[in-house]
Amino acid sequence: MVHEHQASNIGGPPETAATSADGAPTAVGSGGTMDVVDTIDSTLIPGWLPPELDTTRAHTARIYEYLLGGMHYFDVDREAAETALRHVPQAREILQENRAFLNRATRFLAAAGVTQFLDLGSGLPGTDNIGDVARRAHPESRIVFVDYDPMVAVHGRALVAAADPAHTAVVEADIRRPAEVLADPELRRVLDLTRPVALVMNSLLHFISPDEDPHAIVAQFLAAVPAGSALVVSHITDGGRPVQAEAAVRAWDQATSPMYMRSEAEIRALFAGTEIIEPGIVPRPLWRPDGEVREDWEEIWGLVGVGIKR
């Protein structure tokens, strides 16, 4: 998914997505119409649109890509994003703060000696992704990106092609099936699950329904890694404005992954079996800020935290 990972520029994308000569949708960016092969070596990509890609439904990764000023999205993603913006005008700022939190958490864990990262629901791993951040602290850091969107997988592999393949992989898999993710040969090739791993679930779990039991999914991933591993979570909340939040959530109703708000107690319960490090479960701007905290931090809805497996 995009996580909101992963566009390098913040700004307002154009109002319409382009179509190719045969009428198929193509991605656009802040500079106008652009097929991905204009910027990425086409030999790395077996086709701009994977045949299994459903371009009729919005996808979270591409909605985030649009909101962060990226170039890989379709009309349906833009429309969902604009609906959300009408109800939560600060949505772009929330995503910017979310990325900033992820970068701080990655630096913190890398400084503490964690050199393996499993980015679950990664979205498009663009500029300054967690691999880039971790490797600035530890050049030998190993990163696996996991997302179930075929476009994310295709472009993700191209976008990280410059990284050392012995230390990087992109896996197309559904995190709602942890056993399948953990058994993937590419994941096993890159990560040593007998050593600590940072399980990154950044803006992910609010797309898991109560029936799919996000707490059980987290527990299964934690059970597969040793003590000293980390759990990194960011999760949306209603910001104390349930009516406004519910209207924004409806933008995701027709997306591949609807959104589910959770309370602070429900988010805290995701960290069962870990020791939550200071400052605890807090709004994004308050988690170990690099400098002065923005005055409007209460408008940045959502809670984040990092736990270390006991």
C-alpha positions in Angstrom: 0.0 0.0 0.0 1.6 3.8 -0.1 2.2 4.1 2.5 2.3 6.9 2.5 5.5 5.9 1.8 6.8 7.1 -0.7 6.9 10.2 -2.9 9.7 12.7 -2.7 7.7 15.9 -3.3 4.7 17.3 -1.4 2.3 19.3 -3.5 -0.9 19.4 -5.4 -1.1 16.8 -8.2 -3.0 17.6 -11.4 -6.7 17.2 -11.5 -6.9 14.4 -14.0 -5.0 11.2 -14.8 -4.0 10.5 -18.4 -4.9 7.6 -20.6 -2.7 5.7 -23.1 -3.4 5.3 -26.8 -5.5 2.2 -26.1 -7.6 4.0 -23.5 -5.9 2.4 -20.5 -5.2 4.6 -17.5 -1.7 5.8 -17.0 -0.1 7.5 -14.0 0.6 11.2 -13.9 2.8 13.4 -11.8 3.3 17.0 -10.9 5.0 17.6 -14.3 2.1 16.3 -16.4 1.5 13.0 -18.1 4.3 10.5 -17.5 4.6 6.8 -18.2 6.9 5.2 -15.6 9.2 3.9 -18.3 10.2 7.6 -18.9 11.9 7.6 -15.5 12.7 4.0 -14.7 14.7 1.5 -16.8 11.9 -0.3 -18.8 14.0 -3.5 -18.8 13.2 -3.7 -15.0 9.5 -3.7 -15.6 7.5 -6.4 -17.5 4.7 -3.9 -18.3 3.5 -0.6 -17.0 0.2 -2.1 -16.0 0.3 -5.6 -14.6 -2.6 -7.6 -16.1 -4.0 -8.4 -12.7 -4.2 -4.8 -11.7 -7.7 -3.5 -10.9 -7.8 0.2 -11.9 -11.5 0.6 -11.2 -11.1 0.6 -7.4 -9.0 3.0 -5.4 -6.0 1.5 -3.6 -4.6 2.9 -0.4 -1.0 3.0 -1.6 -2.0 5.0 -4.6 -4.3 7.4 -2.7 -1.3 8.1 -0.4 0.9 8.5 -3.5 -1.4 11.2 -4.8 -1.7 13.0 -1.5 2.1 13.0 -1.2 2.6 14.5 -4.6 3.7 11.3 -6.3 3.1 10.2 -9.9 1.7 6.6 -9.7 -2.0 6.8 -9.3 -5.2 6.7 -11.3 -8.4 8.8 -11.5 -10.2 6.6 -9.0 -7.4 7.1 -6.5 -7.4 10.9 -7.0 -11.1 11.1 -6.5 -10.9 9.1 -3.2 -8.1 11.4 -2.0 -10.0 14.5 -2.9 -13.1 13.3 -1.0 -10.9 12.7 2.1 -9.4 16.2 1.7 -12.8 17.8 1.7 -13.4 16.4 5.2 -9.9 16.4 6.6 -8.0 19.3 4.9 -4.9 18.5 6.9 -4.6 15.0 5.4 -1.4 15.8 3.5 0.1 17.2 6.7 -0.9 14.0 8.6 0.9 11.9 5.9 4.0 14.1 6.1 4.2 13.8 9.8 3.6 10.0 9.5 6.7 9.7 7.2 8.7 11.9 9.6 7.8 9.6 12.5 8.8 6.5 10.5 12.1 8.1 9.7 12.8 8.9 13.3 11.7 5.5 14.5 14.0 3.9 11.9 16.9 6.0 12.9 16.3 5.2 16.6 16.2 1.4 16.0 19.2 1.5 13.7 21.2 3.4 16.3 20.1 0.7 18.8 21.6 -2.0 16.6 18.5 -3.3 14.7 19.7 -3.8 11.2 16.8 -5.8 9.7 13.5 -4.2 8.7 10.3 -5.8 7.5 8.1 -3.1 6.0 4.6 -4.5 5.9 2.1 -2.8 3.7 5.0 -0.7 2.4 3.5 1.1 -0.5 5.9 2.5 -3.1 9.4 2.6 -1.5 10.5 5.9 -3.1 13.1 8.5 -2.1 14.2 8.3 1.6 12.4 5.1 2.3 13.3 3.2 5.4 16.0 1.3 3.6 17.7 4.6 2.8 17.3 5.9 6.4 18.5 2.7 8.0 21.6 2.4 5.7 22.7 5.8 6.6 23.2 4.4 10.2 24.2 0.9 9.2 25.2 0.3 5.5 24.6 -3.4 5.8 21.0 -3.0 6.9 18.6 -5.5 5.3 15.1 -4.5 4.2 12.1 -6.3 2.8 9.1 -4.4 1.5 5.8 -6.2 1.4 2.6 -5.1 -0.3 -0.2 -7.0 -2.0 -0.8 -4.5 -4.9 0.8 -5.8 -8.1 1.6 -2.3 -9.3 3.4 -1.6 -6.0 5.4 -4.7 -6.3 6.4 -4.0 -9.9 7.3 -0.4 -9.3 8.8 -1.2 -6.0 11.3 -3.6 -7.5 12.2 -1.0 -10.1 12.5 1.8 -7.5 14.9 -0.2 -5.3 16.8 -1.7 -8.2 19.9 0.4 -7.3 20.0 -1.2 -3.8 22.1 -4.2 -3.0 19.9 -7.2 -4.0 21.5 -9.2 -1.2 20.1 -6.8 1.3 16.8 -5.8 -0.3 13.7 -7.5 -1.6 10.1 -6.6 -2.6 7.5 -9.2 -1.9 4.0 -9.3 -3.3 1.9 -10.8 -0.5 -1.1 -10.2 1.8 -0.1 -9.3 5.4 -3.4 -10.7 6.5 -1.8 -14.1 5.9 1.3 -13.9 8.1 2.5 -17.5 7.6 2.6 -17.0 3.8 4.5 -13.7 4.1 7.0 -15.2 6.5 7.6 -18.2 4.3 8.2 -16.2 1.2 11.6 -17.3 -0.3 12.7 -13.7 -1.1 12.0 -12.6 2.5 13.9 -15.6 3.8 16.8 -14.9 1.5 17.2 -11.3 2.8 16.2 -11.6 6.5 17.5 -13.9 9.2 14.5 -14.4 11.5 16.8 -15.8 14.2 18.1 -12.2 14.7 16.1 -9.1 15.8 13.8 -7.7 13.1 11.9 -4.4 13.1 8.3 -5.1 12.1 7.1 -1.9 10.5 3.3 -1.5 10.3 3.1 2.1 9.4 -0.4 3.3 8.5 -1.3 -0.3 7.9 -3.5 -1.7 10.6 -6.4 0.7 10.2 -7.0 -1.1 6.9 -7.5 -4.4 8.7 -11.2 -5.0 9.7 -12.2 -6.2 13.2 -13.3 -9.5 11.6 -9.7 -10.0 10.3 -8.4 -9.4 13.8 -5.4 -7.0 13.5 -4.3 -8.0 17.1 -3.9 -11.6 16.0 -2.1 -10.6 12.9 0.4 -8.6 14.9 0.8 -11.4 17.4 1.6 -13.9 14.6 4.4 -11.7 13.2 5.8 -11.1 16.7 5.8 -14.8 17.4 8.1 -15.4 14.4 10.9 -13.0 15.5 13.2 -13.2 18.6 13.3 -11.1 21.7 14.9 -7.7 21.0 12.8 -7.3 17.8 10.7 -4.2 17.4 7.2 -3.3 16.5 6.6 0.0 14.8 2.9 1.1 14.5 1.1 4.2 13.4 -2.7 4.1 13.4 -5.3 6.7 12.5 -7.8 7.9 15.1 -10.8 10.2 14.9 -8.9 13.1 16.4 -11.8 13.7 18.8 -14.0 14.6 15.9 -16.0 11.4 15.1 -18.5 12.9 12.7 -15.8 14.5 10.6 -13.6 11.4 10.7 -16.5 9.2 9.7 -17.1 11.3 6.6 -13.4 11.0 5.6 -13.5 7.2 6.2 -16.3 6.9 3.6 -13.8 8.0 1.0 -12.2 4.5 1.4 -15.6 2.7 1.2 -15.0 1.8 -2.5 -11.3 1.3 -2.1 -9.6 -2.1 -2.0 -9.1 -1.6 1.7 -11.7 0.3 3.8 -10.5 2.2 6.8 -11.3 1.4 10.5 -10.7 3.9 13.3 -9.6 2.5 16.7 -9.4 3.9 20.2 -6.2 4.5 22.1 -6.8 1.3 24.2 -7.3 -0.8 21.1 -4.0 0.6 19.6 -2.1 0.0 22.8 -3.3 -3.6 22.9 -1.5 -4.2 19.6 1.7 -4.0 21.5 1.0 -7.0 23.7 4.2 -8.9 24.5 6.4 -5.8 23.9 7.8 -3.1 26.1 6.6 0.2 24.8 9.5 2.7 24.7 9.3 6.3 25.8 7.4 8.5 25.1 4.7 5.8 24.8 1.7 5.8 22.5 1.4 9.4 21.4 0.4 11.6 18.4 3.0 11.5 15.6 4.6 14.9 16.2 5.3 14.1 19.9 7.3 10.9 19.3 10.9 11.8 19.9 10.8 15.0 17.7 13.9 16.3 16.1 13.2 19.9 17.0 10.4 22.1 18.1 6.9 20.5 18.0 4.4 22.1 15.6 1.8 24.2 17.4 -1.1 22.5 15.7 0.0 19.0 16.6 -3.5 18.2 17.9 -4.7 18.4 14.3 -2.4 15.6 13.3 -4.8 12.7 14.0 -3.5 9.3 14.9 -1.3 7.6 17.4 2.1 6.0 17.0 4.5 3.9 19.1 7.5 1.5 19.1 7.7 -1.6 21.2 10.5 -4.0 21.9 9.7 -7.7 22.1 10.4 -9.1 25.6 
